[in-house]
Amino acid sequence: MILQALNDHYQRLLEEEDSEIAPPGYSAAKVSYALVLNLDGDIVDILTLAKVEGKKKIPKVLLVPEQAMRTSGVSANILCDNSSYMIGIERSKDGEIKVSQEKYADFKKKNECFLSNIKNGDVAAVKAFLAKWNPENALTHPIILSRIEELLSGSNLVFKVDGSIGYIHEQSNVREAWNAALQNEEKEITEQCLLTGDLLPIARIHPLIKGIMGSQMSGAAMVSFNASAFTSYGKSQSYNAPISNKAAFAYGTALNYLIASDTNRVRLADTTMVFWADKKGGKREEKILTWFLDPVENEAKEEDGKRRIAPEVQRHAKTILERIRSGLSVEDDNFQKDTRCYLLGLAPNAARLSVRFWQVSNFGDVIMKITQHYSDMDIVGMERLGGMVSPWRTLKAIATQEDAKNIPPLLGGQFLKTILSGQMYPQMVYHAALTRCRSGGEHGGVTTIRAAIIKAFLLRKYRMQNKREREEIITVSLNESNMKPEYLLGRLFSLLEKVQRDAHNNNINTTIRDSYFSAASATPGSAFPLLLRLSRHHIAKANKESNWKVGDYLDKKIQEVMNGLDAKPFPVHLNMEEQGLFILGYYHQNQANYTKNEKNEDKEG
């Protein structure tokens, strides 16, 4: 199903003029330089093809003869390759520049063979270059030495003849020769293709997929059988899953195309997700989905001043969001909500790829699910972060030291899957949020995103368990009608911390939050009696520091919360769910304290 959908998408992309996807037998290669030759085959210049955008050099994408799948060994390409093959120099593991005679010899042999029957003046220049060039000359050649650091970066090069238009591989007789060579390739085993149903030569080795975070630079395989244990009924390697060369090229090219696209791919932890529309010309739906998956970042300008998503598409996406929130239909002339949508989550597994998830839905349903996620995550204070936070920012907030590298490998795929499907969030997300809230130090504490995660988890849990009464008390901001003891205890802790801060005019390095929050949120009975005794001193001192008796005001709020608690208000232990409610109460009360404090300052001013 996955490969078939990718194969179908490739056929659609071929029909779209602006897709720039490689046709069968070709590769869309990232090329940074052109080796300029005179008619005698001498190097006279090195032309830069890459464009500078901001601080980055963006290679030019050119359609070149299909490139080899390199995992090990030596395998040269036709008329487009890196410096180790085209001129025979590379950087060794210890950083030294070295000559690679073996790689250049392979490049020379393959290209001389391919070009041998092509009669053309420009091609003759390349033949002359191949005949006379010695990689040892690269170390003294003035033109190469002037650009040697750039050439050794691993970027691809192509040939160009001085004074001619275009590149050698683009010339009509060269393309005709390449197409003829493809037709004359040795036919392999012919069977019925699993994807198309046609009797065609079967691929022994499938294309490598590049750009999956954490996978090998050379790429990783979606379909791979490389052990005798997989041999069945005499069928070895990829003949176990008979897919034609044509279909294998199609699905591999389509998947690499999607991964390379900014508007068809998102990354989270070790998971790379690609998505596409099951229709020709579905780019608008894809871009809108991209915005929904990272609304704030997709509105920001890049270093080069460009935006990932055009402002007009952003406005369209926001309109759809508001219509969903208002309970209105999201369909219009430019957005077909019933368009089928494919979502594929991939992760690296040595030289292969693992499928984290595969979902077939429609754009309207997926966007509704994402909107529900943002609604569940909505909490007071979120407006300061742009109103919504992406899945990536969410998981980063609960990672150790708030470093994205510390997000547990499996969590990215699990979290994305639950957002897109509307299922229950992973328990690990909730536990990590609790842990980071209870932690001290620079990266610990109760933040807006962590409180939002706790709120979203509990809200979705109660909704899926049909606990309507509990669902209704989980609110965006402070809910003074929520009489759950653990929520009240969280509010109480916030008020006790506030009165301590006011007693010191906010000029205090260590508060009760630093010393007692972890104990109070897990074992209230061990912490609150002491904290209440300390509060009497803080209240008295706060009254002295303020003209409007802030201590008395907070004491009244403390008593209101205490009145909602039982006769034995401080339980010995809170379970994980109760700890979440404690943190939510603490956060809500903190935000209310902040808002009221602003109002009081305005009143005093």
C-alpha positions as CSV (number, residue, x, y, z in Angstrom):
1,M,0.0,0.0,0.0
2,I,2.8,2.5,0.9
3,L,4.9,1.8,-2.2
4,Q,1.9,1.7,-4.4
5,A,0.8,5.1,-3.2
6,L,4.3,6.5,-3.7
7,N,4.4,5.0,-7.2
8,D,1.0,6.6,-8.0
9,H,2.3,10.0,-6.7
10,Y,5.3,9.8,-8.9
11,Q,3.1,9.3,-12.0
12,R,1.1,12.4,-11.0
13,L,4.3,14.5,-10.4
14,L,5.5,13.5,-13.9
15,E,2.4,15.2,-15.3
16,E,3.0,18.4,-13.4
17,E,5.2,20.8,-15.3
18,D,6.5,22.6,-12.2
19,S,7.4,19.5,-10.2
20,E,10.9,19.1,-11.6
21,I,10.9,15.5,-10.6
22,A,13.4,13.2,-12.4
23,P,12.0,11.1,-15.3
24,P,12.9,7.4,-15.4
25,G,16.6,6.9,-15.9
26,Y,17.6,10.3,-14.5
27,S,18.4,11.8,-11.1
28,A,17.7,15.2,-9.7
29,A,21.3,15.9,-8.5
30,K,22.4,18.9,-6.4
31,V,25.3,20.4,-8.4
32,S,27.5,23.2,-7.1
33,Y,30.1,23.6,-9.8
34,A,30.8,23.2,-13.5
35,L,34.2,22.2,-14.8
36,V,34.7,24.5,-17.8
37,L,36.9,22.9,-20.6
38,N,38.2,24.4,-23.8
39,L,38.0,22.4,-27.1
40,D,41.4,20.8,-26.3
41,G,40.1,19.3,-23.0
42,D,42.0,21.7,-20.7
43,I,40.4,23.1,-17.6
44,V,40.0,26.9,-18.1
45,D,37.6,27.8,-15.3
46,I,35.4,26.5,-12.5
47,L,31.9,27.9,-12.7
48,T,29.9,28.3,-9.4
49,L,26.3,27.1,-9.9
50,A,25.2,27.2,-6.2
51,K,23.3,30.3,-5.1
52,V,24.0,32.1,-1.9
53,E,20.8,32.6,0.2
54,G,21.5,34.2,3.5
55,K,24.4,32.3,5.0
56,K,23.8,29.2,3.0
57,K,25.0,28.0,-0.4
58,I,22.1,26.3,-2.2
59,P,23.2,23.9,-5.0
60,K,21.5,24.0,-8.3
61,V,19.3,21.0,-9.0
62,L,20.0,19.5,-12.4
63,L,18.5,16.4,-14.2
64,V,21.5,14.1,-14.8
65,P,21.9,10.5,-15.9
66,E,20.7,8.2,-13.1
67,Q,23.3,8.1,-10.3
68,A,24.7,5.1,-8.7
69,M,23.5,3.9,-5.2
70,R,26.8,4.0,-3.3
71,T,27.1,2.2,0.0
72,S,30.7,0.9,-0.3
73,G,33.3,0.4,-3.0
74,V,33.9,2.4,-6.1
75,S,31.0,3.3,-8.5
76,A,31.3,6.3,-10.8
77,N,28.4,8.2,-12.4
78,I,28.0,9.5,-15.9
79,L,29.0,13.2,-16.5
80,C,28.1,14.3,-13.0
81,D,30.0,13.4,-9.9
82,N,32.1,14.8,-7.0
83,S,35.7,15.8,-7.1
84,S,37.1,12.4,-6.0
85,Y,35.7,10.8,-9.3
86,M,35.8,13.7,-11.8
87,I,39.3,15.0,-11.0
88,G,40.6,12.4,-8.6
89,I,41.1,14.3,-5.4
90,E,39.5,13.9,-2.0
91,R,40.0,14.6,1.6
92,S,41.3,11.7,3.7
93,K,39.9,10.8,7.2
94,D,42.7,12.7,8.8
95,G,41.9,15.8,6.8
96,E,44.7,15.6,4.3
97,I,44.2,16.1,0.6
98,K,44.9,12.9,-1.3
99,V,44.8,11.6,-4.9
100,S,42.2,9.0,-5.7
101,Q,43.5,7.2,-8.8
102,E,41.0,4.3,-8.4
103,K,37.9,6.5,-8.4
104,Y,39.1,8.6,-11.3
105,A,40.0,5.5,-13.3
106,D,36.5,4.1,-12.8
107,F,35.0,7.5,-13.9
108,K,37.2,7.6,-16.9
109,K,36.4,4.1,-18.0
110,K,32.6,4.4,-17.7
111,N,32.4,7.8,-19.4
112,E,34.8,7.0,-22.2
113,C,32.7,3.9,-22.9
114,F,29.4,5.9,-22.9
115,L,30.8,8.8,-25.0
116,S,32.6,6.7,-27.5
117,N,30.0,6.7,-30.2
118,I,28.8,10.3,-29.8
119,K,30.2,12.6,-32.6
120,N,30.1,16.1,-31.2
121,G,32.7,18.9,-30.8
122,D,31.8,19.6,-27.2
123,V,31.8,15.9,-26.4
124,A,35.2,15.6,-28.0
125,A,36.5,18.2,-25.5
126,V,35.3,15.9,-22.6
127,K,37.0,12.9,-24.4
128,A,40.2,14.9,-24.6
129,F,40.0,15.8,-21.0
130,L,39.5,12.1,-20.0
131,A,42.4,11.0,-22.2
132,K,45.0,13.5,-20.9
133,W,43.9,14.2,-17.3
134,N,46.1,12.8,-14.4
135,P,44.7,13.3,-10.9
136,E,48.3,14.2,-9.7
137,N,48.0,17.4,-11.8
138,A,45.2,18.6,-9.5
139,L,47.7,19.3,-6.7
140,T,49.5,21.9,-8.9
141,H,46.8,23.1,-11.3
142,P,46.3,26.9,-10.5
143,I,42.5,26.9,-11.3
144,I,41.8,23.9,-9.1
145,L,44.1,25.1,-6.3
146,S,42.2,28.4,-6.2
147,R,38.9,26.5,-5.5
148,I,40.2,23.4,-3.9
149,E,38.5,23.8,-0.5
150,E,35.1,24.2,-2.2
151,L,35.7,21.3,-4.5
152,L,36.6,19.0,-1.6
153,S,33.3,19.7,0.2
154,G,31.7,16.7,-1.6
155,S,29.6,18.8,-4.0
156,N,28.7,17.5,-7.4
157,L,30.3,18.8,-10.6
158,V,29.3,18.7,-14.3
159,F,31.1,19.4,-17.5
160,K,30.7,22.6,-19.6
161,V,32.6,23.7,-22.7
162,D,33.8,27.3,-22.8
163,G,31.5,29.4,-25.1
164,S,28.8,26.7,-25.4
165,I,25.3,27.0,-23.9
166,G,24.3,24.5,-21.3
167,Y,26.1,21.5,-19.9
168,I,27.4,18.5,-21.7
169,H,24.9,16.1,-20.1
170,E,22.0,18.3,-21.4
171,Q,22.9,18.2,-25.1
172,S,20.4,16.4,-27.2
173,N,22.7,13.8,-28.7
174,V,24.0,12.9,-25.2
175,R,20.5,12.5,-23.9
176,E,19.6,10.3,-26.9
177,A,22.7,8.1,-26.3
178,W,21.7,7.8,-22.6
179,N,18.1,6.8,-23.4
180,A,19.4,4.2,-25.9
181,A,21.8,2.9,-23.2
182,L,18.9,2.5,-20.8
183,Q,17.0,0.4,-23.4
184,N,20.0,-1.8,-24.1
185,E,20.6,-2.7,-20.4
186,E,20.8,-6.4,-19.6
187,K,17.3,-7.6,-18.7
188,E,16.9,-9.1,-15.3
189,I,14.4,-11.6,-14.0
190,T,10.9,-10.9,-15.3
191,E,7.9,-11.4,-13.0
192,Q,4.6,-9.7,-12.2
193,C,5.3,-6.5,-10.4
194,L,3.5,-6.2,-7.0
195,L,2.8,-2.5,-7.5
196,T,1.6,-2.3,-11.1
197,G,0.6,-5.9,-12.0
198,D,2.7,-5.8,-15.2
199,L,5.2,-8.4,-16.3
200,L,8.5,-6.4,-16.1
201,P,12.1,-6.9,-15.1
202,I,12.3,-7.1,-11.3
203,A,14.7,-4.9,-9.3
204,R,17.4,-6.8,-7.5
205,I,18.4,-3.8,-5.4
206,H,16.0,-1.0,-4.5
207,P,16.8,2.7,-4.5
208,L,18.3,4.3,-1.4
209,I,16.2,7.0,0.4
210,K,18.2,10.0,1.5
211,G,17.5,12.8,4.0
212,I,16.1,10.7,6.8
213,M,17.6,12.2,10.0
214,G,20.0,9.8,11.6
215,S,20.4,7.5,8.6
216,Q,23.6,6.9,6.6
217,M,24.7,9.8,4.4
218,S,24.5,7.4,1.4
219,G,20.9,6.7,2.1
220,A,18.9,3.8,3.5
221,A,16.6,1.2,1.9
222,M,12.9,0.8,2.3
223,V,13.0,-2.7,0.8
224,S,16.0,-4.8,1.5
225,F,16.7,-8.5,2.0
226,N,20.4,-9.1,2.8
227,A,20.6,-12.4,4.7
228,S,20.2,-16.1,3.8
229,A,17.4,-16.3,6.3
230,F,15.2,-14.3,4.0
231,T,15.7,-16.7,1.1
232,S,12.4,-18.4,0.4
233,Y,11.4,-20.8,-2.5
234,G,14.7,-20.0,-4.1
235,K,14.1,-16.3,-4.2
236,S,16.9,-14.2,-2.7
237,Q,17.4,-10.5,-2.1
238,S,14.6,-8.2,-3.3
239,Y,13.1,-11.0,-5.5
240,N,11.3,-11.9,-2.3
241,A,9.1,-8.9,-3.0
242,P,9.0,-8.7,-6.8
243,I,8.8,-5.0,-7.7
244,S,9.8,-3.9,-11.2
245,N,12.8,-1.7,-11.9
246,K,10.4,0.9,-13.2
247,A,8.2,0.9,-10.1
248,A,11.1,0.8,-7.7
249,F,12.6,3.9,-9.4
250,A,9.2,5.6,-9.2
251,Y,8.6,5.0,-5.5
252,G,12.2,5.8,-4.6
253,T,12.3,9.0,-6.6
254,A,8.9,10.1,-5.2
255,L,9.9,9.5,-1.6
256,N,13.2,11.3,-2.0
257,Y,11.4,14.2,-3.7
258,L,8.9,14.5,-0.7
259,I,11.8,14.3,1.8
260,A,13.6,17.1,0.0
261,S,10.5,19.3,-0.1
262,D,10.0,21.9,2.7
263,T,6.3,21.7,2.3
264,N,5.9,17.9,2.3
265,R,8.1,17.0,5.3
266,V,8.4,17.6,9.0
267,R,11.0,16.1,11.4
268,L,10.5,15.3,15.1
269,A,13.2,13.5,17.1
270,D,14.3,10.5,15.0
271,T,11.1,10.5,12.9
272,T,10.8,12.1,9.5
273,M,7.2,12.4,8.3
274,V,6.2,13.0,4.7
275,F,2.7,13.7,3.4
276,W,1.1,14.2,0.1
277,A,-2.2,14.6,-1.6
278,D,-3.8,11.9,-3.7
279,K,-4.6,14.2,-6.6
280,K,-2.9,16.2,-9.3
281,G,-2.3,19.8,-8.2
282,G,-2.7,19.2,-4.5
283,K,0.0,21.6,-3.5
284,R,-2.3,24.0,-1.8
285,E,-3.7,21.4,0.6
286,E,-0.1,20.2,1.3
287,K,1.1,23.7,2.2
288,I,-1.9,24.3,4.4
289,L,-1.1,21.1,6.3
290,T,2.5,22.2,6.6
291,W,1.4,25.5,8.3
292,F,-0.9,23.6,10.7
293,L,2.0,21.4,11.8
294,D,4.2,24.4,12.7
295,P,2.1,27.6,12.5
296,V,4.5,30.0,14.3
297,E,7.7,28.9,12.6
298,N,6.1,28.9,9.2
299,E,5.2,32.5,9.5
300,A,8.8,33.6,10.5
301,K,11.2,34.8,7.8
302,E,14.2,32.7,7.0
303,E,17.8,34.1,6.9
304,D,17.3,35.0,3.2
305,G,14.2,37.0,4.0
306,K,11.9,34.4,2.4
307,R,9.1,32.5,4.0
308,R,8.6,28.8,4.0
309,I,4.9,29.3,3.5
310,A,3.7,32.3,1.4
311,P,1.7,34.9,3.3
312,E,-1.4,34.3,1.1
313,V,-1.4,30.6,2.1
314,Q,-0.9,31.5,5.8
315,R,-4.0,33.7,5.7
316,H,-5.9,30.9,4.0
317,A,-4.8,28.4,6.7
318,K,-5.7,30.8,9.5
319,T,-9.2,31.3,7.9
320,I,-9.6,27.5,7.9
321,L,-8.5,27.3,11.6
322,E,-11.0,30.0,12.6
323,R,-13.8,28.2,10.7
324,I,-13.0,24.9,12.4
325,R,-13.1,26.7,15.8
326,S,-16.4,28.3,14.9
327,G,-17.9,25.0,13.9
328,L,-18.2,26.0,10.2
329,S,-17.3,24.1,7.0
330,V,-13.7,24.4,5.9
331,E,-14.2,23.6,2.3
332,D,-13.7,26.3,-0.4
333,D,-12.6,26.6,-4.0
334,N,-8.9,26.3,-3.1
335,F,-9.1,23.7,-0.4
336,Q,-10.9,20.4,-0.9
337,K,-11.3,18.9,2.5
338,D,-12.2,15.4,1.1
339,T,-8.9,15.1,-0.8
340,R,-7.2,11.9,0.3
341,C,-4.1,12.5,2.3
342,Y,-1.2,10.0,2.9
343,L,1.0,10.4,6.0
344,L,4.2,8.3,6.3
345,G,6.5,8.4,9.4
346,L,10.0,7.0,8.8
347,A,12.9,6.4,11.2
348,P,16.5,5.1,10.6
349,N,17.4,1.5,11.4
350,A,21.1,1.0,10.4
351,A,21.1,0.7,6.6
352,R,17.3,0.4,6.4
353,L,14.3,2.4,7.3
354,S,11.6,1.6,9.8
355,V,8.0,2.7,9.3
356,R,6.9,4.5,12.4
357,F,3.4,5.0,11.2
358,W,1.3,5.0,8.0
359,Q,-2.1,6.8,7.9
360,V,-4.5,7.3,5.0
361,S,-7.1,10.0,5.7
362,N,-8.3,13.2,4.1
363,F,-7.0,16.7,4.6
364,G,-10.2,18.0,6.3
365,D,-10.1,15.2,8.9
366,V,-6.3,15.5,9.6
367,I,-6.5,19.3,10.0
368,M,-9.5,18.8,12.4
369,K,-7.4,16.5,14.5
370,I,-4.5,18.9,14.6
371,T,-6.8,21.8,15.5
372,Q,-8.2,19.6,18.4
373,H,-4.6,19.1,19.6
374,Y,-4.0,22.8,19.7
375,S,-7.3,23.3,21.5
376,D,-6.3,20.7,24.1
377,M,-3.0,22.4,24.5
378,D,-4.5,25.9,24.8
379,I,-3.7,27.5,28.2
380,V,-3.4,30.9,29.6
381,G,0.0,32.4,28.7
382,M,0.2,30.5,25.4
383,E,-0.5,33.8,23.6
384,R,3.0,34.9,24.5
385,L,4.3,32.0,22.5
386,G,2.3,32.8,19.4
387,G,-0.9,31.1,20.5
388,M,0.2,27.6,19.4
389,V,3.4,25.6,19.7
390,S,4.5,23.0,17.2
391,P,5.0,19.3,18.1
392,W,8.8,19.9,17.9
393,R,8.7,22.7,20.4
394,T,6.4,20.7,22.6
395,L,8.8,17.7,22.9
396,K,11.8,20.0,23.2
397,A,10.3,21.6,26.3
398,I,10.2,18.2,28.1
399,A,13.6,16.9,26.9
400,T,16.5,16.8,29.3
401,Q,18.2,20.3,29.3
402,E,15.5,21.3,26.8
403,D,17.8,19.9,24.0
404,A,16.1,18.3,21.0
405,K,18.9,15.7,20.8
406,N,17.6,14.3,24.1
407,I,14.1,13.6,22.9
408,P,13.6,9.8,23.3
409,P,13.9,8.2,19.8
410,L,10.5,6.5,19.7
411,L,8.6,9.4,21.2
412,G,8.6,11.7,18.1
413,G,6.7,9.2,15.9
414,Q,4.3,8.2,18.7
415,F,3.5,11.8,19.5
416,L,2.9,12.8,15.8
417,K,0.7,9.7,15.3
418,T,-1.5,10.6,18.2
419,I,-1.9,14.2,17.1
420,L,-2.8,13.2,13.5
421,S,-5.2,10.4,14.6
422,G,-6.7,12.0,17.7
423,Q,-5.7,9.1,19.8
424,M,-4.5,9.2,23.5
425,Y,-1.1,11.0,23.9
426,P,1.8,8.7,24.9
427,Q,2.1,8.2,28.6
428,M,5.8,9.1,28.3
429,V,5.0,12.6,27.3
430,Y,3.0,13.2,30.4
431,H,5.6,11.6,32.7
432,A,8.4,13.6,31.1
433,A,6.3,16.9,31.6
434,L,5.8,16.0,35.3
435,T,9.5,15.2,35.8
436,R,10.7,18.5,34.2
437,C,8.2,20.5,36.2
438,R,9.5,19.0,39.5
439,S,13.1,19.5,38.5
440,G,15.1,22.4,39.6
441,G,17.9,24.3,37.9
442,E,18.1,26.3,34.7
443,H,16.0,23.9,32.6
444,G,13.5,22.8,35.3
445,G,10.2,24.3,36.6
446,V,6.6,24.8,35.5
447,T,6.6,26.5,32.1
448,T,3.7,27.3,29.8
449,I,4.4,24.5,27.4
450,R,4.8,21.9,30.2
451,A,1.6,23.0,31.8
452,A,-0.1,22.8,28.4
453,I,1.1,19.2,27.9
454,I,-0.3,18.2,31.3
455,K,-3.6,20.0,30.6
456,A,-3.9,18.4,27.1
457,F,-3.1,14.9,28.4
458,L,-5.7,15.0,31.2
459,L,-8.3,16.6,29.0
460,R,-7.9,14.0,26.3
461,K,-7.8,11.2,28.9
462,Y,-11.1,12.3,30.5
463,R,-12.7,12.8,27.1
464,M,-11.8,9.3,25.9
465,Q,-12.9,7.8,29.2
466,N,-16.3,9.7,28.9
467,K,-15.7,11.3,32.2
468,R,-17.6,14.5,31.3
469,E,-17.5,16.1,34.8
470,R,-13.8,15.8,35.0
471,E,-13.3,17.0,31.5
472,E,-15.3,20.2,32.2
473,I,-13.1,21.2,35.1
474,I,-9.9,21.2,33.0
475,T,-10.0,24.8,31.8
476,V,-7.7,27.2,29.9
477,S,-7.2,29.5,32.9
478,L,-7.9,29.5,36.6
479,N,-11.0,27.6,37.6
480,E,-12.1,28.6,41.0
481,S,-15.0,26.1,40.9
482,N,-12.6,23.2,40.5
483,M,-12.6,21.7,44.0
484,K,-10.4,18.8,43.3
485,P,-8.1,18.7,46.4
486,E,-4.9,18.3,44.3
487,Y,-5.8,21.3,42.1
488,L,-6.5,23.4,45.3
489,L,-3.1,22.3,46.8
490,G,-1.4,23.5,43.6
491,R,-3.2,26.8,43.9
492,L,-2.3,27.0,47.6
493,F,1.4,26.4,46.9
494,S,1.4,29.2,44.3
495,L,-0.2,31.6,46.8
496,L,2.4,30.7,49.5
497,E,5.2,31.3,47.1
498,K,3.6,34.7,46.1
499,V,3.4,35.9,49.6
500,Q,7.1,34.9,50.1
501,R,8.1,36.9,47.1
502,D,6.1,39.9,48.1
503,A,7.6,39.8,51.6
504,H,11.0,40.3,49.9
505,N,9.8,42.7,47.2
506,N,10.6,39.9,44.6
507,N,14.3,40.4,45.6
508,I,14.9,36.7,46.5
509,N,17.2,34.1,45.1
510,T,15.6,30.9,46.4
511,T,11.9,30.5,47.0
512,I,9.9,27.7,48.5
513,R,9.4,26.6,44.9
514,D,13.1,25.7,44.7
515,S,13.2,23.9,48.0
516,Y,9.7,22.3,48.4
517,F,7.9,22.0,45.1
518,S,8.9,18.4,44.3
519,A,7.9,17.2,47.8
520,A,4.7,19.3,47.9
521,S,3.5,18.0,44.5
522,A,4.1,14.3,45.4
523,T,3.8,14.1,49.2
524,P,1.8,17.1,50.4
525,G,1.6,15.9,54.0
526,S,5.4,16.2,54.4
527,A,5.6,19.8,53.1
528,F,2.5,21.9,53.6
529,P,2.4,22.1,57.4
530,L,5.9,23.6,57.4
531,L,5.0,26.0,54.5
532,L,1.9,27.3,56.3
533,R,3.9,28.1,59.4
534,L,6.4,30.0,57.3
535,S,3.6,31.9,55.6
536,R,2.6,33.6,58.8
537,H,6.0,35.3,58.9
538,H,5.9,36.2,55.2
539,I,2.3,37.7,55.5
540,A,3.4,40.0,58.3
541,K,6.5,41.1,56.4
542,A,4.6,41.6,53.1
543,N,2.2,44.0,54.9
544,K,5.1,46.1,55.9
545,E,6.6,46.2,52.4
546,S,3.3,47.2,50.7
547,N,1.1,50.3,51.0
548,W,-2.1,48.3,50.4
549,K,-1.6,45.4,52.8
550,V,-0.8,42.8,50.1
551,G,-0.1,40.2,52.9
552,D,-3.7,40.5,54.2
553,Y,-5.1,40.2,50.6
554,L,-3.0,37.0,50.0
555,D,-3.9,35.6,53.4
556,K,-7.6,36.0,52.5
557,K,-6.9,34.1,49.2
558,I,-5.1,31.4,51.1
559,Q,-8.0,30.9,53.5
560,E,-10.5,30.7,50.6
561,V,-8.4,27.8,49.1
562,M,-8.0,26.2,52.5
563,N,-11.8,26.3,53.0
564,G,-12.2,24.1,50.0
565,L,-10.1,21.4,51.4
566,D,-11.1,18.5,53.7
567,A,-10.6,18.4,57.4
568,K,-7.4,16.4,56.7
569,P,-6.3,18.6,53.8
570,F,-2.8,17.2,53.1
571,P,-2.7,13.6,51.8
572,V,0.4,11.5,52.3
573,H,0.8,10.8,48.6
574,L,-0.5,12.0,45.2
575,N,-0.6,9.6,42.2
576,M,0.6,10.7,38.8
577,E,-2.8,12.0,37.7
578,E,-3.2,14.0,40.9
579,Q,0.3,15.4,40.5
580,G,-0.7,16.7,37.1
581,L,-3.7,18.5,38.6
582,F,-1.5,19.9,41.3
583,I,0.8,21.4,38.7
584,L,-2.1,22.7,36.7
585,G,-3.5,24.4,39.8
586,Y,-0.1,25.9,40.6
587,Y,0.3,27.2,37.0
588,H,-3.2,28.6,36.8
589,Q,-2.9,30.5,40.1
590,N,0.6,31.8,39.1
591,Q,-0.9,33.3,35.9
592,A,-3.8,34.8,37.9
593,N,-1.4,36.3,40.4
594,Y,0.6,37.8,37.6
595,T,-2.5,39.3,36.0
596,K,-3.8,40.7,39.3
597,N,-0.4,42.0,40.1
598,E,-0.4,44.0,36.9
599,K,-3.8,45.4,37.7
600,N,-2.7,46.4,41.2
601,E,0.4,48.2,39.8
602,D,-1.9,50.1,37.3
603,K,-4.1,51.1,40.3
604,E,-1.1,52.2,42.4
605,G,0.3,54.2,39.4
